[in-house]
Amino acid sequence: MIIDRHAQLKALHLHGMAAAWQEWQVEGNARQKPVMPEIWLDRLIAAEQVDRKARSLNYQLHTAKFPHHRDLIHFDWRENPLTKGRIEQLATGEFMIQANNLIFVGGTGTGKTHLAIALAVSAIHQGKRVRFYNAVDLVNQLEKEKQLGKSGSMAKRLMQIDAVILDELGYLLFSMNWATCHSRNPVALCCFISLASFMRKPL
């Protein structure tokens, strides 16, 4: 298998290294090359790829605006009626691909926000982009942009991500602006009211 290292370096936006590699290849025809330089270069490329992936992951975790980090490893399954297998299935992110919504309903301290954030963190590790909002804060931002005559600006930004988490929904009634934001992207809702009560609320 032939490896095009020049193309790999350019794909990583390491254009200086790509040019130097090409020059070195030409010069190498006129003199003896060091022993197995490809091994050193392959390691350099691999390290760059790992570093960029880590920085991208940290960036997405930061821009998601989670109030705190949560994962499924530290979730107390004894205090929750949901099955571990079902949640782990959701952690694959398949529901995001299908643009399905999730609604977590339960009393205070039952793990709604924990599960929503844990699923979002898992999705980010799979390359997805997620954004966390307190429901009241989001509605306030939507109303503010409406007053400024910029309705739709946030909707356009949210359309660029894969999923939105709305925490502390409660009895909050949404303005119609939100319908634009969640029309295509999956949404995870965390609320303390009954599902029947929630379904009677117009979105």
Residue pairs with C-beta under 8 A, 6 or more apart in sequence:
3 38
3 42
5 21
5 38
5 41
5 42
5 45
6 18
6 21
6 22
6 25
8 45
9 15
9 17
9 18
9 21
9 45
10 18
12 45
12 48
12 49
12 52
14 48
21 41
57 124
57 125
60 124
60 129
60 130
61 69
61 121
61 124
63 129
63 131
64 120
64 124
64 129
64 130
64 131
64 132
65 131
65 132
65 133
66 117
66 120
66 121
66 132
67 113
67 117
67 132
67 167
68 117
69 117
69 121
70 113
70 114
70 115
70 117
70 118
70 121
71 118
71 121
71 122
72 87
72 88
72 91
72 115
72 118
72 119
72 122
75 87
75 111
75 114
75 115
75 118
76 111
77 84
79 110
79 111
80 110
80 111
80 115
82 115
87 115
87 119
90 102
90 119
91 118
91 119
91 122
91 123
92 122
92 126
93 122
93 123
93 126
93 128
95 102
95 186
96 123
96 128
96 162
96 163
96 186
98 186
99 184
99 185
99 186
100 186
101 182
101 186
101 187
101 188
101 189
102 116
102 119
102 186
102 187
102 188
102 189
103 188
103 189
103 191
103 195
103 198
104 112
104 113
104 115
104 116
104 188
104 189
104 190
104 191
105 112
105 191
105 192
105 193
105 194
105 195
105 198
106 112
106 192
107 192
108 192
112 167
112 190
112 191
112 192
113 167
113 168
113 190
116 165
116 167
116 188
116 190
117 132
117 165
119 188
120 130
120 132
120 163
120 165
120 188
123 130
123 162
123 163
124 130
128 162
128 163
129 160
129 161
129 162
129 163
130 161
130 162
130 163
130 164
130 165
131 158
131 161
131 163
131 164
131 165
132 164
132 165
132 167
133 164
133 165
133 166
133 167
134 166
134 167
134 168
135 166
135 167
135 168
135 169
135 170
135 172
136 168
136 172
138 166
138 178
139 172
139 174
139 175
139 178
141 154
142 154
142 175
142 177
142 178
142 181
143 175
143 177
145 151
145 152
145 153
145 154
146 175
146 177
151 177
152 180
154 181
155 177
155 180
155 181
158 164
158 181
158 182
158 185
159 181
159 184
159 185
161 185
162 185
162 186
163 185
163 186
163 187
163 188
164 181
164 182
164 185
164 186
164 187
164 188
165 187
165 188
165 190
166 187
166 188
166 189
166 190
167 190
168 190
168 191
169 189
169 190
169 191
169 193
169 198
170 191
170 192
170 193
171 193
171 201
173 201
173 202
174 202
174 203
178 203
179 203
182 203
189 198
191 198
